[in-house]
Structure formats: structure tokens, C-alpha cells
Amino acid sequence: MALASHFHPLAASRVHPCPVHLHSAAGAPSPSVSLAAHHHRLRRRFSAVVAAAAASPATAEFDFKAYMGERAAAVNRALDAAVPAGDPPAALHDAMRYALLAGGKRVRPALCLAACGVAGGPEAWAMPAAAAVEMVHTMSLVHDDLPCMDDDDLRRGKPTCHVVYGEPIAVLAGDALLSLAFHHMASVGSYPPDVDPHKHPARVVRAIGELARCIGSEGLVAGQVVDLEMTGTSEAVPLERLEYIHLHKTAALLEASVVIGAIIGGGTDEQIERLRKYARSIGLLFQVVDDILDVTKSSEELGKTAGKDLASDKTTYPKLLGLDKSREFAGKLLSDATEQLAGFDKEKAAPLLHLAYYIAHRQN
Amino acid sequence: MALASHFHPLAASRVHPCPVHLHSAAGAPSPSVSLAAHHHRLRRRFSAVVAAAAASPATAEFDFKAYMGERAAAVNRALDAAVPAGDPPAALHDAMRYALLAGGKRVRPALCLAACGVAGGPEAWAMPAAAAVEMVHTMSLVHDDLPCMDDDDLRRGKPTCHVVYGEPIAVLAGDALLSLAFHHMASVGSYPPDVDPHKHPARVVRAIGELARCIGSEGLVAGQVVDLEMTGTSEAVPLERLEYIHLHKTAALLEASVVIGAIIGGGTDEQIERLRKYARSIGLLFQVVDDILDVTKSSEELGKTAGKDLASDKTTYPKLLGLDKSREFAGKLLSDATEQLAGFDKEKAAPLLHLAYYIAHRQN
């Protein structure tokens, strides 16, 4: 069953999703299944699915935890420097910093840096781009949380931006973060002293184009619009529409993060397209896992309101397919992603390989 | 009296306004002056001020009306093509088009194109940038009009975006327009067939940096934040703070429009900085004239709610200085702007010269 092939009218949009297949999804929807009862059994089964897809990676010695820790620290330093504390207008900068430096796993920046590395560039070249994708991600969270949108009070275990700073400042902080992302990528001052962005301005222009495309009416915003249209409706949301939302709302920015890194790193067009496919698979994987975590974890473990999707009648993969099939789908996406890395240098591809496993296995 | 020199704390921000002088403003504030009674007399006087500054331009034969009409038509075509009608998500694209194609004088795009021309490039090079500045301008209008901001129901004589499409779509349409601006500037497809943007990618990167800077916490957004802080307070707003708001909320994007055009056109650093000074003067001029029109024109003539600034207790130049001194200030800004054009080829500088006069003399 090709999920993205015979799509609803939205398929006419200019997003061309990489076809992903869910072989066993047909006729699967079983929202009545007792999720709590299946929890432990499914968790074991999911581990089995993922273990099969893993096929003993040859990079067992790669220290993923150290890699992620160092990247997150470097990205946090870049973000901290990009929005000066205390500068006027103070309320605006405070709100930007509050949203931007609230922690988070920095998965998108790590993908950007790792893709730069696998494409041949030193990772440092992509640091401004990595900071930029996190700014865009933060902007989308701040705007999506607004009272007129998803009306969320809690994010990463803390009150959301508009709760602390008020709605007008939250809207404006989002706008400022969005423009700062592009300013950051285009400014000489964002790059490390030993990196000359003017050496490859064509790469920067192309990367900026990719970043811009994944935000607007072909990306994050389109996903949010369709998501809002679906919320609170009593009619059943078809799987195709759910996938449209996730491909736009989540996968588009993950894809851009990887592709931008690859462009800045100097990858060939063929390499960039392979990494794009990798990114699309992990993009959808990210959301499927998110949906699974929402029904299997407590609010405390997630740092946000758990079960919210279920409570608010939001369509999710577990609700449409059942937890079982959702986990199988996740395993398939993981193996699709890792396949794309086969042609790259094993050592250089290790971070992207481990990032895919991390996204599949994360517990919050 | 130097308005921008001994500024309030906000002067510590990274915006460095070009100093403009208002020689006769000291002790002028006379909010109690009967505005209606002075209307006709002041209108005549303003014409006199502007005539003095004009000093008979040598480009009398330049057909400004035809120039503006052709530029506006070309920009409208570019904007129309940039947001496809009917493409899904339809509500989003409809809202973007509604806001973007609502008419308007296209002053910013015209400044961008004219600056490209005076800096040496064919104007066509700057068409994507010209469309981009209008997208950014439209985004700022859509977000500023939101119920949680200025809560405006009428814009250019039509209901505002959120009135027609709802608040969530208005927020998202603004976000999409903002990202589209950068996408448009970075995409090969935006440029005319005979223009190769890859020939000068370094110019495109620099121009994108300028555009991004003028939006966020150093530009439009900063101005709106301080403007919101001032609205509804009973304390008197000092002239310095009023100028901060206008330099950020209005002048920053006018400055970027001119500077981006000059960069794309291949101007030297010295030319770009002279054009930046020109732009800063007309930027403030634009807002002073806006304030004057608000108290001297009817809603019908303006296409928006007239007298709103006065009614909402918003600080304006006429309220702080009186209409008289506001008009004098406008005349001084006009002559400051035109002085910067002296070193350029007269024929090529004609559009920018006439644009300055147009901004000073416009009636809506």
C-alpha cells in the first residue's frame, strides 16, 4: 500500500514526498484495541523489529552520546551568542532566548552538522545553518502553541512563550526568530573565524532557498494549516491526510536540515538527493514515534501533556493503525533511511546512522 | 536638536540611525493646537517648504507616473506568479494572495528597482528582491493588524486578513509570506530568463542578510514591540522613542529596499552607503507624512481608519510637534534625502529623486 501515491487533493501541491510503503497497514485501523494492555508486549516486539533492521552496524565503537552532547553544546553556544541577553527591546530578546534556549535535544542541528560531514565538508561550515534550523524549529513551536492555534500551555516541561510573555510578544518573537535564521546564515559574523562563507556563496544561496521552502506553504505552515483543519472535526481523518500533515509539519524541516548540511558540505547532486531520501524517511519516522510516545508515556516523561492527541481527538498513527502496526511502520522507515547511507564512507556516515536509530528508539 | 544622538536606552541597540536634525522642534509640542482650523493654511505652507527644498530638479521631463505604473504592474505580475491561486492548502494561499494583491502603491519595490538602476544594474536583476520586500511588508501588515496587536479591521479600504480568514490563518499566512520572500530571492526560477543569479551569488547572500536584518529584533519587529509598549500608556512618549519606533517600524524596510537594490545592481560600498543615507531620510519622512495624513484626511481618502492614532492615544509627530513643525521636519528630511543623490548620474537617479518627492507629497 503506497501511502503517498494516490493521495487526496493536497497531493497536487509542490511537495513530492518520497514514496514510503506500509505493507501490512491495509485494513489495520483498530482504534478500539486496548492500548494499555498491549504496552509491554509491543515494546518488546518493537525492539525486535528495529533489531532486525539494524543488521549489526559496523560502527559499534562510535560514541553517539558524546557526539550529540558536543554538538548540542556547540549549537547552544551559537544560539546564545546570536540573541544578545538584555539588549533592547528587552521583552523581545528575553522571549526569543526563553524559547530558543529551553533545552531540547537539538536533533535538527545535529542532522545538519552530520550531513555536512558525510558530504565532505568540515562540520564547522554548517554551524550557522545548524543554528538556523533550530531557530526555525523554535519559531514554529512558538506560533503553533499560540492560543489561536493549538493553545498549548506546556512545552519541554515549561510554560509556553505566550504564557510567560503574552500573545503579541510571542507572535513577534516567532517572526524575529524566523528572520534571524536567514540573517544568521547570510552573515559573515556567524561563521567560525577559519571559515570563509564568501568562498562558496552559491552554496549558501542554495541552502537558504531550501530552508525557506520547508517553512511556508510547501512545508511547516502548510502542515499546520491542514492540521488545524482536521482538529475537532468528527469525521475520520484518512491516513493519506495524516501523512500529508506529518510530511509537511515535521519531515520538511528534518529534510531541510539534512539537505542544507549536505549542500554546505559540498555534496554532489546525487549525494544530496540520497541524503534527502534518508531525511524523508526519518522525518516521517520521527512523527510516528512521537505519536507512539504520546499514548505510551506519561506527561512527566515527555515534558509535555501526554495523551493530548488522543484527548483532543487528533488523528495519530496509533489511533489509525493500532500500536502494533505503527511500530512496524516505524521499523520499515528506519530500514529505508539506513539503506540510503550505504554508498557513503562508513565512518563519516556513522553519525547519521546513529541519529536514525536514536530517532526510532527515543523515549521522549 | 539632534533627534537620534542622545537617545533613550534603546539607542544601545544595534540600529545606528543616521542623525537627522530638526532645527526648529525645540519646545514645539502643542497637542492642544486646533488641527482642523489650521488644515488649509498648513497645506499651503507645506507646499512652500517642499518647493524650497526642490530647487528645480533637472529631470523635469521624467515621467514619474508612467515609471511607477510600469513598475507596479511588473511587481504585481511577479507577486501573482509567486503564490499560485487555488493550490492547496487553498485557505492559506487565498489568504496570502488576498493580503499581497490588495493593491497598494508598491513604493518599496519601486525603491528597490530604482536603486538597482542607479547602482549600475539593469532593474530586472532586482525584480525578485523587489517582490521580496513587498512580501515582507505585507507580512508585517498582516501580523500588526492581528487582534492581539493593533486590532485593525480595515486595511487599504478592505477588511484585514484575519477578519476574512480568521486569526490562525492570518498568523500562518504572515509566516508563509516571510519565508516566501527569502525563497523567492534565493531561487533561480524567480529571475527573468536573461538574468543569471548564480553569476553574482555573493550579492544575493549580502542582500538576503540586509533583508533579514531589517525584519527582526533590529527592525520591523523591534519597532512594533516598542510601539505596543507605548500604546495605551498615559505617560507622554518622548520624541526620541517615537523616532525609534518609526526608524524600526517603517524606515528599516525602506532602507533595506534601497540597499538591497543597490547591492544587486552592483553598487560600490561607497554608493551603497550614500543610498542607505538617502533611504533613512525618506524612511522617517514616510512616517512623518503618514502621521500628518492621519490627522488631515478622511478615512475614505486614506482607505483606512483616519484619526485612529489620535483616538487611540498613539503618539504621532503632529501630536508632539504640532502640524506646523511636523511639516517643516518633513521638508528637512526631503532635502537631506535628495542631497545624497547628488553624486549619481542625473538621469539614472531621476526615479529615486522623484520617489522622494512622491513620498513627501502623497495624499494617501
Chai-1 contact restraints between the chains, C-beta under 6 A:
chainA,res_idxA,chainB,res_idxB,connection_type,confidence,min_distance_angstrom,max_distance_angstrom,comment,restraint_id
A,P9,B,P88,contact,1.0,0.0,6.0,A-B,restraint_1
A,L10,B,P88,contact,1.0,0.0,6.0,A-B,restraint_2
A,S13,B,P88,contact,1.0,0.0,6.0,A-B,restraint_3
A,P88,B,P9,contact,1.0,0.0,6.0,A-B,restraint_4
A,P88,B,L10,contact,1.0,0.0,6.0,A-B,restraint_5
A,P88,B,S13,contact,1.0,0.0,6.0,A-B,restraint_6
A,P89,B,A222,contact,1.0,0.0,6.0,A-B,restraint_7
A,P89,B,V225,contact,1.0,0.0,6.0,A-B,restraint_8
A,P89,B,V226,contact,1.0,0.0,6.0,A-B,restraint_9
A,L92,B,S217,contact,1.0,0.0,6.0,A-B,restraint_10
A,L92,B,V225,contact,1.0,0.0,6.0,A-B,restraint_11
A,C148,B,E167,contact,1.0,0.0,6.0,A-B,restraint_12
A,C148,B,P168,contact,1.0,0.0,6.0,A-B,restraint_13
A,M149,B,P168,contact,1.0,0.0,6.0,A-B,restraint_14
A,E167,B,C148,contact,1.0,0.0,6.0,A-B,restraint_15
A,P168,B,C148,contact,1.0,0.0,6.0,A-B,restraint_16
A,P168,B,M149,contact,1.0,0.0,6.0,A-B,restraint_17
A,P168,B,L228,contact,1.0,0.0,6.0,A-B,restraint_18
A,L172,B,V221,contact,1.0,0.0,6.0,A-B,restraint_19
A,L172,B,Q224,contact,1.0,0.0,6.0,A-B,restraint_20
A,L172,B,V225,contact,1.0,0.0,6.0,A-B,restraint_21
A,D175,B,V221,contact,1.0,0.0,6.0,A-B,restraint_22
A,A176,B,G216,contact,1.0,0.0,6.0,A-B,restraint_23
A,A176,B,S217,contact,1.0,0.0,6.0,A-B,restraint_24
A,A176,B,V221,contact,1.0,0.0,6.0,A-B,restraint_25
A,L178,B,L178,contact,1.0,0.0,6.0,A-B,restraint_26
A,S179,B,A212,contact,1.0,0.0,6.0,A-B,restraint_27
A,S179,B,I215,contact,1.0,0.0,6.0,A-B,restraint_28
A,S179,B,G216,contact,1.0,0.0,6.0,A-B,restraint_29
A,L180,B,G216,contact,1.0,0.0,6.0,A-B,restraint_30
A,F182,B,F182,contact,1.0,0.0,6.0,A-B,restraint_31
A,F182,B,A212,contact,1.0,0.0,6.0,A-B,restraint_32
A,H183,B,G209,contact,1.0,0.0,6.0,A-B,restraint_33
A,H183,B,A212,contact,1.0,0.0,6.0,A-B,restraint_34
A,H183,B,R213,contact,1.0,0.0,6.0,A-B,restraint_35
A,A186,B,V205,contact,1.0,0.0,6.0,A-B,restraint_36
A,A186,B,I208,contact,1.0,0.0,6.0,A-B,restraint_37
A,A186,B,G209,contact,1.0,0.0,6.0,A-B,restraint_38
A,S187,B,G209,contact,1.0,0.0,6.0,A-B,restraint_39
A,H198,B,A202,contact,1.0,0.0,6.0,A-B,restraint_40
A,P201,B,P201,contact,1.0,0.0,6.0,A-B,restraint_41
A,P201,B,A202,contact,1.0,0.0,6.0,A-B,restraint_42
A,P201,B,V205,contact,1.0,0.0,6.0,A-B,restraint_43
A,A202,B,H198,contact,1.0,0.0,6.0,A-B,restraint_44
A,A202,B,P201,contact,1.0,0.0,6.0,A-B,restraint_45
A,V204,B,V205,contact,1.0,0.0,6.0,A-B,restraint_46
A,V205,B,A186,contact,1.0,0.0,6.0,A-B,restraint_47
A,V205,B,P201,contact,1.0,0.0,6.0,A-B,restraint_48
A,V205,B,V204,contact,1.0,0.0,6.0,A-B,restraint_49
A,V205,B,V205,contact,1.0,0.0,6.0,A-B,restraint_50
A,I208,B,F182,contact,1.0,0.0,6.0,A-B,restraint_51
A,I208,B,A186,contact,1.0,0.0,6.0,A-B,restraint_52
A,I208,B,I208,contact,1.0,0.0,6.0,A-B,restraint_53
A,G209,B,H183,contact,1.0,0.0,6.0,A-B,restraint_54
A,G209,B,A186,contact,1.0,0.0,6.0,A-B,restraint_55
A,G209,B,S187,contact,1.0,0.0,6.0,A-B,restraint_56
A,A212,B,S179,contact,1.0,0.0,6.0,A-B,restraint_57
A,A212,B,F182,contact,1.0,0.0,6.0,A-B,restraint_58
A,A212,B,H183,contact,1.0,0.0,6.0,A-B,restraint_59
A,R213,B,H183,contact,1.0,0.0,6.0,A-B,restraint_60
A,I215,B,S179,contact,1.0,0.0,6.0,A-B,restraint_61
A,G216,B,A176,contact,1.0,0.0,6.0,A-B,restraint_62
A,G216,B,S179,contact,1.0,0.0,6.0,A-B,restraint_63
A,G216,B,L180,contact,1.0,0.0,6.0,A-B,restraint_64
A,S217,B,L92,contact,1.0,0.0,6.0,A-B,restraint_65
A,S217,B,A176,contact,1.0,0.0,6.0,A-B,restraint_66
A,V221,B,L172,contact,1.0,0.0,6.0,A-B,restraint_67
A,V221,B,D175,contact,1.0,0.0,6.0,A-B,restraint_68
A,V221,B,A176,contact,1.0,0.0,6.0,A-B,restraint_69
A,A222,B,P89,contact,1.0,0.0,6.0,A-B,restraint_70
A,Q224,B,L172,contact,1.0,0.0,6.0,A-B,restraint_71
A,V225,B,P89,contact,1.0,0.0,6.0,A-B,restraint_72
A,V225,B,L92,contact,1.0,0.0,6.0,A-B,restraint_73
A,V225,B,L172,contact,1.0,0.0,6.0,A-B,restraint_74
A,V226,B,P89,contact,1.0,0.0,6.0,A-B,restraint_75
A,L228,B,P168,contact,1.0,0.0,6.0,A-B,restraint_76
